[in-house]
Amino acid sequence: MILIIIMNPQPVSTPMNLPFPAALRRLSRSPMIDVFMLLALGAGIGTVFVSGSQGIGYNWQWYRIPRYLWTIDAGDLIAGPLVHGLLVTLQLSAYSLVLALAIGLTAAVLRLSHSPLASLLARIYVELMRNTPLLIQIFFIYFVLGPLLGLDRLPAALLSLSLFEGAYIAEILRSGILSVPHQQVEASYSLGLGTYATYRKVILPQAFRTALPPLASQTISLVKDSALVSTIAIYDLTMHAQAIIAETFLTFEIWLTVAALYLMITIFLSLAAGALEQRLKLP
């Protein structure tokens, strides 16, 4: 006679399913860990800068920086040269972004059109702008096309940034348009909508929702690329910084302040893009 003994298997404790203390779980989810890591990173970077400046004998003079940001005269707060340059950078970036979106949308639609000539021209534009340096484009438009078209420094810089960023936006929007299911386009046509109405009511709202994250990244790149317009003597943030450094020799202090101002702009744009993405997210 064969005796069969059936035993209830007990779960084997492994390092993966061992009970984790509740306090440690709460600590792992606590935002204080991220704050501590950020403070530690800042302290490490500061230590590197201090040790490096001591090694080269640099004398930090941070107390001289606020006057280049703002001054108080007779109780009135007056913007300094760095703030004036920041306003020029923001203005130039905003206008360039609007124009780049228009150029990019036009190029994306032309690339997807059934006209071989329109598609070829849009492709040539995109490849030419994306595969040549922005600095060369700024010099070409200002020094070559500027005298022919009567463009001053600011319009030349605006056109250069818009054409350069528009090429990247064209590819971003083209991928967003292609992500829209073709059945929706066919359904729009079957309902009697024309091409313009289909793009405006069906394709573009979904395409912009899909393309929003890369568009936000391209907007941040536009703000940083705008620093190159200082090469044609536009007094943006970078040009004002160069002028102050040439006068005061506060090299590290000024450049670190400028970097902090650019960082504030890009962080704000990232947060705004994230909030807009959450608002447009499908339920």
matplotlib code that plots the C-alpha trace (Angstrom):
import matplotlib.pyplot as plt

x = [0.0, 1.3, 0.7, 0.5, 0.9, -0.3, 1.3, 0.3, 3.3, 4.5, 5.7, 9.4, 10.7, 13.0, 14.7, 12.1, 9.1, 10.4, 8.3, 9.7, 9.4, 6.6, 8.9, 11.4, 8.7, 7.4, 11.0, 11.6, 8.5, 9.3, 10.2, 12.8, 15.1, 15.1, 15.6, 18.6, 20.1, 19.6, 21.3, 24.1, 24.6, 24.6, 27.1, 29.4, 29.3, 29.9, 32.9, 34.3, 34.0, 35.5, 38.4, 39.0, 38.9, 41.4, 43.6, 43.7, 43.7, 40.4, 38.7, 35.0, 33.1, 29.4, 28.5, 29.0, 26.4, 23.1, 23.7, 23.7, 20.3, 18.6, 19.3, 17.2, 17.1, 14.9, 12.8, 12.2, 13.4, 15.4, 16.3, 19.9, 21.6, 21.2, 17.5, 17.3, 19.1, 16.8, 13.8, 15.3, 16.0, 12.4, 11.0, 13.1, 12.4, 8.6, 8.4, 10.7, 8.6, 5.4, 7.0, 8.7, 5.4, 3.9, 6.8, 7.0, 3.3, 3.4, 6.5, 4.9, 1.7, 3.7, 5.8, 2.7, 0.9, 0.3, 2.3, 5.8, 7.1, 5.8, 7.0, 10.4, 10.8, 9.7, 12.2, 15.0, 14.2, 14.1, 17.4, 19.2, 18.3, 18.8, 22.2, 23.9, 25.0, 22.8, 25.7, 26.5, 22.8, 22.8, 25.9, 24.5, 21.1, 22.6, 25.7, 24.4, 20.6, 20.4, 21.8, 19.7, 16.4, 17.1, 17.1, 18.4, 20.1, 16.9, 14.8, 17.8, 18.2, 14.4, 14.4, 17.4, 16.0, 12.6, 13.9, 16.2, 13.8, 10.9, 12.8, 12.8, 9.2, 8.2, 9.4, 7.8, 4.5, 4.8, 5.2, 2.3, 0.1, 1.1, 0.2, -3.5, -5.3, -6.1, -9.6, -10.5, -9.4, -11.5, -14.4, -14.0, -14.1, -17.1, -19.0, -18.4, -15.5, -12.9, -9.2, -8.9, -11.7, -10.3, -6.9, -8.4, -11.0, -9.6, -5.9, -4.2, -5.8, -4.7, -1.3, -0.5, -1.4, 1.0, 3.7, 3.5, 6.5, 9.0, 7.6, 8.4, 11.9, 12.3, 11.0, 13.7, 16.3, 15.1, 15.7, 19.2, 20.0, 19.0, 22.3, 24.0, 22.4, 24.9, 27.4, 25.7, 25.7, 22.2, 22.2, 20.4, 21.3, 24.6, 25.7, 25.1, 27.1, 30.0, 30.0, 29.9, 32.8, 34.9, 34.4, 34.6, 36.5, 33.8, 34.0, 32.7, 30.1, 28.5, 28.4, 27.0, 24.3, 23.5, 23.3, 20.9, 18.7, 18.5, 17.8, 14.9, 13.4, 13.8, 12.4, 9.4, 8.8, 9.2, 6.6, 4.2, 4.5, 3.9, 0.8, -0.5, 0.2, -1.8, -4.7, -4.8, -4.4, -7.3, -9.4]
y = [0.0, 3.4, 6.2, 9.6, 12.6, 15.9, 18.9, 22.5, 24.3, 27.3, 30.4, 30.6, 33.9, 35.6, 38.9, 40.1, 39.4, 39.9, 42.4, 45.9, 48.1, 50.6, 53.4, 52.7, 52.6, 55.9, 57.3, 55.9, 57.8, 61.0, 64.1, 64.9, 62.3, 64.3, 67.5, 66.1, 64.7, 68.1, 69.9, 67.4, 67.9, 71.6, 71.4, 69.2, 71.5, 74.5, 72.7, 72.0, 75.7, 77.0, 74.6, 75.4, 79.1, 78.7, 76.7, 79.5, 82.3, 83.7, 86.3, 85.9, 89.2, 88.2, 91.4, 93.4, 91.3, 92.7, 96.1, 94.5, 93.0, 95.9, 99.2, 101.4, 105.0, 107.4, 104.4, 103.2, 99.8, 100.1, 97.1, 96.5, 95.6, 91.8, 92.2, 94.4, 91.7, 89.0, 90.9, 91.1, 87.4, 86.6, 88.9, 87.5, 83.9, 84.5, 86.1, 83.4, 80.6, 82.0, 82.3, 79.0, 77.2, 78.8, 77.8, 74.3, 73.6, 74.8, 72.7, 69.6, 69.9, 70.4, 67.3, 65.3, 66.7, 64.8, 67.4, 66.1, 69.6, 70.9, 67.8, 68.1, 71.8, 71.2, 68.3, 70.4, 73.2, 70.8, 69.0, 72.3, 74.0, 70.9, 70.0, 73.4, 75.2, 78.0, 80.4, 80.1, 80.7, 83.8, 85.2, 84.3, 85.9, 89.0, 89.7, 88.3, 88.5, 91.4, 94.0, 92.6, 92.5, 95.5, 93.5, 95.1, 93.0, 92.2, 91.0, 89.0, 87.3, 86.7, 85.2, 83.0, 81.5, 81.0, 79.2, 77.0, 76.0, 75.7, 72.8, 70.8, 71.7, 70.6, 67.1, 67.1, 68.1, 65.7, 62.8, 64.0, 64.2, 60.7, 59.4, 60.2, 57.1, 57.2, 55.9, 59.2, 61.1, 58.9, 59.3, 63.1, 63.0, 60.7, 63.2, 65.9, 67.8, 69.3, 69.1, 72.4, 71.4, 68.0, 69.3, 72.0, 69.9, 66.4, 66.1, 69.1, 68.9, 65.3, 66.0, 68.9, 66.7, 64.0, 66.5, 68.6, 67.1, 67.4, 70.8, 71.9, 70.6, 72.5, 75.7, 75.3, 74.8, 77.9, 80.0, 78.6, 79.0, 82.7, 83.3, 83.1, 86.3, 88.2, 87.5, 90.1, 92.7, 92.2, 93.2, 90.2, 88.6, 87.0, 90.3, 92.3, 89.7, 89.9, 93.7, 93.6, 91.1, 93.2, 96.1, 94.4, 91.1, 89.4, 86.3, 83.5, 85.6, 87.0, 83.7, 81.8, 84.5, 84.3, 80.5, 80.8, 83.2, 80.8, 77.9, 79.8, 80.4, 76.7, 75.4, 77.6, 76.4, 72.8, 73.2, 75.1, 72.4, 69.7, 71.5, 71.9, 68.2, 67.2, 69.5, 68.1, 64.5, 62.3, 61.0]
z = [0.0, -1.0, 1.4, -0.2, 2.1, 0.8, 2.5, 2.1, 0.6, 2.6, 0.8, 0.9, 2.1, -0.4, -0.3, -2.8, -0.6, 2.9, 4.8, 4.5, 7.6, 7.3, 8.5, 5.8, 3.2, 4.2, 4.2, 0.7, -0.6, 1.3, -0.8, 1.9, 0.3, -3.0, -1.1, 0.7, -2.5, -4.2, -1.3, -1.3, -5.0, -4.6, -1.8, -3.9, -6.8, -4.6, -3.0, -6.5, -7.5, -4.2, -4.4, -8.1, -7.5, -4.6, -6.9, -9.5, -7.0, -8.1, -5.8, -5.8, -5.6, -5.5, -3.6, -6.9, -8.9, -7.6, -9.2, -12.6, -11.9, -10.2, -8.4, -6.1, -6.9, -4.8, -3.7, -7.3, -8.4, -11.7, -13.8, -14.4, -17.7, -17.1, -16.6, -19.8, -21.7, -20.2, -21.5, -25.0, -24.9, -23.9, -26.5, -29.3, -28.2, -28.0, -31.5, -32.9, -31.4, -33.0, -36.4, -36.1, -35.3, -38.4, -40.6, -39.1, -39.5, -43.1, -43.9, -42.2, -44.2, -47.5, -46.8, -46.3, -49.4, -52.6, -54.6, -55.4, -55.9, -52.6, -50.7, -52.3, -51.4, -47.8, -47.5, -48.9, -46.4, -43.5, -44.4, -45.2, -41.9, -39.7, -41.2, -41.1, -37.9, -36.6, -36.3, -40.0, -40.8, -38.7, -40.4, -43.9, -43.3, -41.7, -43.8, -47.2, -47.3, -44.9, -47.3, -50.1, -48.2, -46.0, -42.8, -39.6, -36.8, -34.9, -37.9, -39.2, -35.9, -35.7, -39.2, -38.5, -35.3, -36.8, -39.9, -37.8, -35.2, -37.7, -39.4, -36.2, -35.4, -38.9, -38.2, -34.8, -36.2, -39.1, -36.7, -34.7, -37.8, -38.8, -35.4, -36.0, -37.2, -40.9, -40.2, -38.5, -41.6, -43.8, -41.4, -41.6, -45.4, -45.3, -43.2, -45.8, -44.2, -46.5, -46.2, -44.2, -41.8, -41.3, -40.4, -38.1, -36.3, -36.4, -37.2, -35.6, -32.1, -31.8, -33.4, -31.0, -28.0, -29.2, -30.1, -27.0, -25.1, -28.0, -28.8, -25.2, -25.5, -28.8, -27.1, -24.4, -27.1, -28.8, -25.7, -25.3, -29.0, -28.9, -27.1, -30.5, -31.7, -29.6, -32.4, -34.5, -31.7, -30.4, -26.8, -25.3, -22.0, -23.4, -25.0, -21.9, -19.9, -22.3, -22.0, -18.2, -18.0, -20.3, -18.0, -14.6, -15.1, -13.0, -15.3, -13.1, -11.2, -14.3, -16.3, -13.3, -12.9, -16.6, -16.3, -13.4, -15.3, -18.3, -15.9, -14.3, -17.8, -18.9, -15.6, -15.9, -19.5, -18.4, -15.6, -17.9, -20.6, -18.0, -16.7, -20.2, -21.0, -18.0, -19.0, -22.5, -21.4, -22.5, -19.6]

ax = plt.figure().add_subplot(projection="3d")
ax.plot(x, y, z, "-o")
ax.set_aspect("equal")
plt.show()
